[in-house]
């Protein structure tokens, strides 16, 4: 068991909860970003060349 000396600070349960919530929010944001990125239509080089030829 660790004994804290007067003046030592520990993040405790509140610190853990804050970090856990930030981690969950980050996971949700990355998941949403991947969903949005998959919707982007990137033209291929052959499509660009075909339009220039017309």
Secondary structure, DSSP 8 states (H G I E B T S, - for coil): -----TT----HHHHHHHHHHHHHHHHHHHHHHHHHHHT-----HHHHHHHHH-
